[in-house]
Amino acid sequence: MKEIAENIPGYSYGAADIVQSTVSVQDLESLKISAGFTHEDERYLRLAGEVLADQTAKIVHHWRAEIIASIPNLARHSRSPEENPLPEYLAKSNLRFEQWILDTCLRPYNQDWINYQREIALRHTTSKKNQVDGVQSTPFVPLRDVIAFIAVMNETIKPYLAAKGNSPDEVHKMHLAWCKSIQIQLALWVGTYSESGHATDNW
Ligand code: HEM
């Protein structure tokens, strides 16, 4: 499996301590059908993975340093309660964010993938945010902001998909597959936010 670095602090995909999700592979198959996610989308996501592989640092910089950092209501989630920068927190979670781009495109969507979706979502909630990096920051990222940010990610990923000279049709199909995957992932995350016991206050 392609990894963006040999050692990604706090990245624990497939590790024994990742709790099994109550969502089964069968449930995910149904969800894929609901999102219209087909084998063709799977193929185009693989292609997207190849296209994005050496651009993950630029993309995450774009999202976090150029967009989130300039929106105070979002920037605070990577800062201390006094709003001071936490550069190590940002650097480490940036690496995991980069790896997530590759995992989205290149990992098989099996039980390990489902379980890690739950873990990533928990790391945005009161149950687990800040713990992996041992920092003090906001206790959670509101679910509504996570869902809203999909629009930004989906819009801004497009030039990166087009950066390697693929045809407009291929770029369009990679983009469609990407958008469907993010939609599916966020559908799973809503379940995790609910399950975390903080659904109302983390909304
Ligand atoms: C579609 C929306 C989003 C996706 C797909 C996403 C994805 C991720 C991923 C993959 C990680 C690394 C998780 C890990 O392995 O630890 C992460 C962490 C994080 N994200 Fe997001 N994110 C989204 C929205 C947001 C938004 C809107 C914010 C707030 C501005 C945010 C703030 C954070 C923070 C603070 C962490 C570190 C969490 C921790 O303490 O462990 N995310 N995100």
Residues whose N, C-alpha, C, O or C-beta is under 5 A from the ligand:
A	BS01	HEM	G10 I68 L74 A75 H77 S78 S93 R96 F97 W100 I120 R123 K128 K129 N130 Q131 V132 V141 D145 V146 F149 I150
